[in-house]
């Protein structure tokens, strides 16, 4: 690296175990700084937004929160949600507020199996499995269109309408993103997942756009599945998967299934990307705030640390990103595991093992 690089990070620990896994991730980023010998610097600003902030202020984030975040290079996010605030309030007030207003329309969720962690797929080598879900992150079933009416007619008469939004533009850009990613992978294959037999308007539009876009990528193999069949495919034939693209809700559910198959939701990283880079992108683990284990020091930090690695790759630090992933793999293969994957180590112990591997590998290289 020939010139010093300084990156401004907005850090939002959020709720529950969010602060614990973010602290672990920041320890790893600090070691990246040390390894760079002054060539890389992360300037981090913490924001106290979340459910506690809501209870004090009646809102999940400051009124000018989006304006505050615009100048950052990336957002490092912990988790959102707690029992003292309704889930739809916490989600729409913070995470979705950021994702939608910053047009982070591509949600990237790798499914990765780690050595030393027993996955949930019987009689299969972990080397056979490595796929990624591309989730449309700006519209679909999470567009927020609809309402509740007719409650004035009496008990049991209220009607709720929730509409999914599928635009040709929204479908095309996420589908092209999946195809472009597939071209960078060893096996060039894209699988589209819908429920278009039952959702005959929006998801049929998706299918038609997929068929049209695929003609621009003759070097990429394609197939299309209904979501119920794809859920079975995740378990029965995961070796057939490479890049899977789906709508907001479908990819959200399938990514949780994929993460569970690796051993725990605590392992899964994700990235909410604004590919045009008009706004900062946001990086977070797939798991939630897990209030039942908050404060116990047993949360799995690997999802958050993997998300930090994705953040570095997005910032142009691919080598450093790869270093983190190797350090995670070394830690798990040596048995540094939290309780959710059969280990006895604490959150910080796992993080420190990863940091030690980063430090050791730098010295050896």
C-alpha positions as CSV (number, residue, x, y, z in Angstrom):
1,X,0.0,0.0,0.0
2,X,1.6,3.2,-1.2
3,X,-0.5,5.9,0.5
4,X,-2.2,6.2,3.8
5,X,-5.9,5.5,3.7
6,X,-8.4,6.9,6.3
7,X,-11.9,5.6,6.4
8,X,-14.8,7.2,8.4
9,X,-17.0,4.5,10.0
10,X,-20.4,5.2,11.5
11,X,-20.8,2.6,14.3
12,X,-24.4,1.8,15.5
13,X,-24.2,-1.0,18.1
14,X,-28.0,-0.9,18.5
15,X,-29.7,-3.3,21.0
16,X,-29.1,-6.5,22.9
17,X,-26.0,-8.3,21.9
18,X,-25.3,-5.7,19.2
19,X,-22.8,-3.8,21.3
20,X,-21.0,-7.1,22.3
21,X,-20.5,-8.3,18.7
22,X,-19.6,-4.8,17.5
23,X,-17.0,-4.5,20.2
24,X,-15.5,-7.8,19.0
25,X,-15.5,-6.5,15.4
26,X,-13.8,-3.3,16.3
27,X,-11.0,-5.2,18.1
28,X,-10.4,-7.0,14.8
29,X,-10.4,-3.7,12.8
30,X,-7.9,-2.3,15.3
31,X,-5.6,-5.1,14.5
32,X,-6.0,-4.4,10.8
33,X,-4.8,-0.9,11.6
34,X,-1.8,-2.3,13.5
35,X,-0.9,-4.7,10.7
36,X,-0.9,-1.9,8.2
37,X,1.8,-0.1,10.1
38,X,0.0,3.3,9.9
39,X,-1.1,2.9,6.3
40,X,-4.8,2.3,7.2
41,X,-6.8,4.3,9.8
42,X,-10.4,3.9,10.8
43,X,-12.1,7.0,12.3
44,X,-15.1,5.6,14.1
45,X,-18.0,7.7,15.4
46,X,-20.6,5.8,17.6
47,X,-24.3,6.6,17.5
48,X,-26.6,5.6,20.4
49,X,-29.6,4.9,18.3
50,X,-31.9,1.9,19.1
51,X,-34.7,0.9,21.5
52,X,-33.3,2.7,24.6
53,X,-33.0,5.8,22.5
54,X,-36.6,5.3,21.4
55,X,-37.9,5.0,25.0
56,X,-36.1,8.3,25.8
57,X,-36.9,10.2,22.7
58,X,-39.9,8.6,21.0
59,X,-37.9,7.8,17.9
60,X,-35.3,5.1,16.9
61,X,-32.8,7.6,15.6
62,X,-32.3,11.4,15.5
63,X,-34.4,13.4,13.2
64,X,-31.3,14.4,11.2
65,X,-29.8,11.0,11.6
66,X,-29.6,10.3,7.8
67,X,-27.9,13.6,7.2
68,X,-25.4,12.7,9.9
69,X,-24.6,9.4,8.3
70,X,-24.2,10.6,4.7
71,X,-20.6,11.7,5.1
72,X,-19.3,8.3,6.3
73,X,-17.6,5.8,4.1
74,X,-19.5,2.9,5.6
75,X,-21.9,2.0,8.5
76,X,-21.1,-0.8,10.9
77,X,-24.4,-2.0,12.5
78,X,-25.0,-4.3,15.4
79,X,-28.6,-5.4,15.8
80,X,-32.0,-3.8,16.4
81,X,-34.9,-4.8,18.5
82,X,-35.8,-5.4,22.2
83,X,-38.9,-6.6,24.0
84,X,-39.8,-3.2,25.3
85,X,-40.4,-1.8,21.7
86,X,-42.6,-3.5,19.1
87,X,-40.5,-5.1,16.4
88,X,-42.2,-3.3,13.5
89,X,-41.4,0.0,15.2
90,X,-37.7,-0.8,15.8
91,X,-37.1,-2.3,12.4
92,X,-38.8,0.4,10.4
93,X,-37.4,3.2,12.6
94,X,-33.8,2.3,12.3
95,X,-32.5,-0.4,10.0
96,X,-35.1,-0.1,7.2
97,X,-35.0,3.6,7.5
98,X,-31.3,3.6,6.7
99,X,-31.5,0.9,4.0
100,X,-34.4,2.4,2.0
101,X,-33.3,6.1,2.3
102,X,-29.7,5.2,1.3
103,X,-31.0,3.0,-1.5
104,X,-29.0,0.0,-0.3
105,X,-30.8,-2.1,-2.8
106,X,-28.4,-5.1,-2.9
107,X,-28.3,-7.2,0.3
108,X,-25.4,-9.8,0.1
109,X,-25.6,-12.8,2.4
110,X,-22.9,-15.5,1.9
111,X,-23.5,-19.0,3.2
112,X,-20.2,-20.2,4.4
113,X,-19.2,-23.4,6.3
114,X,-16.3,-23.1,8.7
115,X,-13.8,-25.9,9.6
116,X,-14.3,-27.0,13.2
117,X,-18.0,-26.1,13.2
118,X,-20.3,-29.1,12.6
119,X,-22.9,-28.0,10.1
120,X,-26.4,-29.4,10.1
121,X,-26.1,-31.3,6.8
122,X,-25.4,-35.0,7.4
123,X,-22.8,-36.9,5.5
124,X,-21.5,-33.9,3.5
125,X,-18.1,-32.3,3.3
126,X,-18.1,-28.6,4.1
127,X,-15.8,-28.1,1.1
128,X,-18.8,-28.9,-1.1
129,X,-20.7,-25.9,0.1
130,X,-20.2,-22.2,-0.5
131,X,-23.0,-20.1,-2.0
132,X,-24.3,-16.6,-1.7
133,X,-27.8,-15.1,-1.6
134,X,-28.5,-11.8,-3.3
135,X,-31.5,-10.2,-1.8
136,X,-33.5,-7.4,-3.4
137,X,-33.4,-4.9,-0.5
138,X,-35.5,-1.9,-1.5
139,X,-39.0,-3.0,-2.5
140,X,-40.8,-6.3,-2.8
141,X,-42.6,-7.5,0.3
142,X,-40.9,-4.9,2.5
143,X,-42.0,-1.8,0.5
144,X,-44.3,-0.8,3.4
145,X,-47.4,-0.3,1.2
146,X,-50.8,-0.9,2.7
147,X,-52.9,0.0,5.7
148,X,-55.5,-1.1,8.3
149,X,-59.1,0.0,7.9
150,X,-62.7,-0.6,9.0
151,X,-61.9,-1.0,12.7
152,X,-64.9,1.3,13.3
153,X,-67.3,-1.4,12.2
154,X,-66.7,-3.3,15.4
155,X,-64.7,-6.1,16.9
156,X,-63.4,-8.6,14.3
157,X,-64.2,-6.4,11.3
158,X,-60.9,-4.7,10.8
159,X,-59.1,-5.3,7.5
160,X,-55.3,-5.1,6.9
161,X,-53.8,-4.9,3.4
162,X,-50.1,-5.4,2.8
163,X,-49.0,-4.9,-0.8
164,X,-45.7,-6.0,-2.3
165,X,-44.0,-3.7,-4.8
166,X,-42.2,-5.1,-7.9
167,X,-40.8,-2.6,-10.4
168,X,-39.1,-3.6,-13.6
169,X,-36.2,-1.4,-12.7
170,X,-35.9,-2.8,-9.2
171,X,-36.0,-6.4,-10.5
172,X,-33.5,-5.8,-13.3
173,X,-30.8,-4.1,-11.3
174,X,-30.7,-6.8,-8.6
175,X,-30.8,-9.6,-11.2
176,X,-28.0,-8.0,-13.1
177,X,-26.0,-7.7,-9.9
178,X,-26.4,-11.4,-9.3
179,X,-25.2,-12.2,-12.9
180,X,-22.2,-9.9,-12.5
181,X,-21.3,-11.6,-9.3
182,X,-21.7,-15.0,-10.8
183,X,-19.1,-14.1,-13.4
184,X,-16.5,-13.6,-10.7
185,X,-17.0,-17.0,-9.2
186,X,-15.6,-20.4,-10.0
187,X,-18.9,-21.8,-11.1
188,X,-21.0,-19.3,-13.1
189,X,-24.5,-20.1,-12.1
190,X,-27.5,-18.0,-11.1
191,X,-30.7,-19.4,-9.5
192,X,-33.8,-17.2,-9.4
193,X,-36.3,-18.0,-6.7
194,X,-39.9,-16.8,-6.7
195,X,-43.5,-17.9,-5.9
196,X,-44.9,-16.8,-9.2
197,X,-47.5,-19.6,-9.4
198,X,-49.3,-17.9,-6.5
199,X,-48.1,-14.3,-6.9
200,X,-49.2,-13.9,-10.5
201,X,-48.3,-10.2,-11.0
202,X,-45.2,-9.0,-9.2
203,X,-43.3,-12.3,-9.3
204,X,-44.3,-13.1,-12.9
205,X,-42.8,-9.7,-13.7
206,X,-39.6,-10.8,-11.9
207,X,-39.5,-14.1,-13.9
208,X,-39.9,-12.2,-17.2
209,X,-37.1,-9.8,-16.3
210,X,-34.9,-12.7,-15.3
211,X,-35.5,-14.4,-18.6
212,X,-34.7,-11.2,-20.5
213,X,-31.6,-10.3,-18.6
214,X,-30.2,-13.8,-18.8
215,X,-29.8,-13.4,-22.5
216,X,-27.1,-10.8,-21.9
217,X,-25.1,-13.4,-20.0
218,X,-24.8,-16.4,-22.2
219,X,-21.7,-17.6,-20.3
220,X,-23.8,-17.9,-17.0
221,X,-25.9,-21.0,-16.4
222,X,-29.4,-20.2,-15.1
223,X,-32.3,-22.0,-13.4
224,X,-35.5,-20.9,-11.7
225,X,-37.2,-22.4,-8.7
226,X,-40.3,-21.9,-6.6
227,X,-39.4,-21.0,-3.0
228,X,-40.9,-24.1,-1.4
229,X,-38.9,-26.4,-3.7
230,X,-35.8,-24.3,-3.1
231,X,-36.1,-24.6,0.7
232,X,-35.9,-28.4,0.1
233,X,-33.0,-27.9,-2.3
234,X,-31.0,-26.1,0.3
235,X,-31.0,-29.2,2.4
236,X,-31.1,-32.0,-0.1
237,X,-28.8,-30.7,-2.8
238,X,-26.8,-27.6,-1.6
239,X,-24.0,-28.5,-3.9
240,X,-26.2,-27.3,-6.8
241,X,-26.2,-23.7,-5.4
242,X,-23.9,-20.9,-6.3
243,X,-25.5,-17.4,-6.6
244,X,-29.2,-17.4,-5.5
245,X,-31.2,-14.2,-6.2
246,X,-34.7,-13.5,-4.8
247,X,-37.1,-10.9,-3.6
248,X,-36.8,-9.2,-0.2
249,X,-38.8,-11.6,1.9
250,X,-37.9,-14.8,0.1
251,X,-34.2,-14.2,0.3
252,X,-34.5,-13.1,3.9
253,X,-36.0,-16.4,4.9
254,X,-33.7,-18.5,2.7
255,X,-30.6,-16.8,4.0
256,X,-31.6,-17.7,7.6
257,X,-32.1,-21.3,6.5
258,X,-28.7,-21.3,4.9
259,X,-27.1,-19.8,8.0
260,X,-28.8,-22.3,10.2
261,X,-27.3,-25.1,8.1
262,X,-23.8,-23.8,8.7
263,X,-24.3,-24.3,12.4
264,X,-25.7,-21.0,13.7
265,X,-27.3,-17.7,12.7
266,X,-24.4,-16.2,14.7
267,X,-22.0,-17.1,11.9
268,X,-23.7,-15.2,9.0
269,X,-22.5,-11.8,7.8
270,X,-24.3,-9.5,5.4
271,X,-23.8,-6.3,3.5
272,X,-26.5,-3.7,2.5
273,X,-24.9,-2.2,-0.6
274,X,-25.6,1.0,-2.5
275,X,-23.7,-0.1,-5.6
276,X,-23.7,3.4,-7.1
277,X,-21.9,4.6,-4.0
278,X,-24.1,7.7,-3.7
279,X,-24.7,6.8,-0.1
280,X,-22.7,4.8,2.5
281,X,-23.3,1.0,2.6
282,X,-24.1,-0.8,5.8
283,X,-22.6,-4.0,7.2
284,X,-24.3,-6.2,9.8
285,X,-24.5,-9.8,11.0
286,X,-27.7,-11.6,10.0
287,X,-28.7,-12.5,13.5
288,X,-30.9,-10.3,15.6
289,X,-30.4,-8.6,19.0
290,X,-31.0,-11.8,21.0
291,X,-32.2,-10.2,24.2
292,X,-32.3,-13.6,26.0
293,X,-28.5,-13.8,26.0
294,X,-27.6,-10.1,26.1
295,X,-25.0,-9.2,28.6
296,X,-23.8,-12.7,29.2
297,X,-20.8,-12.5,27.0
298,X,-21.7,-15.7,25.0
299,X,-22.9,-14.1,21.7
300,X,-21.1,-15.4,18.6
301,X,-19.0,-12.6,17.1
302,X,-18.1,-14.3,13.8
303,X,-21.1,-12.9,11.9
304,X,-20.2,-9.4,12.9
305,X,-16.5,-9.9,12.2
306,X,-17.3,-11.5,8.8
307,X,-19.4,-8.4,8.1
308,X,-16.4,-6.2,8.9
309,X,-14.5,-8.2,6.4
310,X,-17.2,-7.6,3.8
311,X,-17.0,-3.9,4.7
312,X,-13.2,-3.8,4.0
313,X,-13.7,-5.5,0.7
314,X,-16.3,-2.8,-0.2
315,X,-13.8,-0.1,0.8
316,X,-11.1,-1.6,-1.5
317,X,-9.2,-3.5,1.1
318,X,-9.6,-6.9,-0.4
319,X,-6.3,-8.3,1.0
320,X,-7.2,-7.2,4.5
321,X,-10.7,-8.7,4.1
322,X,-9.2,-12.0,3.1
323,X,-6.8,-11.9,6.1
324,X,-9.8,-11.6,8.5
325,X,-11.6,-14.5,6.9
326,X,-8.4,-16.7,7.2
327,X,-8.1,-15.6,10.8
328,X,-11.7,-16.7,11.5
329,X,-11.1,-20.0,9.8
330,X,-8.0,-20.7,11.9
331,X,-9.8,-19.8,15.1
332,X,-12.7,-22.2,14.4
333,X,-10.5,-25.0,13.2
334,X,-8.6,-24.8,16.5
335,X,-11.8,-25.0,18.5
336,X,-12.4,-21.4,19.6
337,X,-16.1,-21.5,19.5
338,X,-19.0,-20.0,21.4
339,X,-21.9,-22.0,22.9
340,X,-24.2,-21.8,20.0
341,X,-21.9,-23.9,17.9
342,X,-20.9,-26.4,20.6
343,X,-18.0,-24.5,22.2
344,X,-17.3,-23.0,25.6
345,X,-15.5,-19.7,24.7
346,X,-16.8,-16.3,25.4
347,X,-17.5,-13.6,22.8
348,X,-14.3,-11.8,23.6
349,X,-12.2,-15.0,23.7
350,X,-13.2,-15.9,20.1
351,X,-12.5,-12.3,19.0
352,X,-9.1,-12.4,20.7
353,X,-8.2,-15.6,19.0
354,X,-9.1,-14.1,15.6
355,X,-7.0,-11.0,16.5
356,X,-4.1,-13.2,17.5
357,X,-4.3,-15.0,14.2
358,X,-4.3,-11.8,12.3
359,X,-1.2,-10.6,14.3
360,X,0.6,-13.9,13.9
361,X,-0.1,-14.1,10.2
362,X,1.2,-10.6,9.6
363,X,4.5,-11.5,11.3
364,X,4.8,-14.7,9.4
365,X,4.2,-13.0,6.1
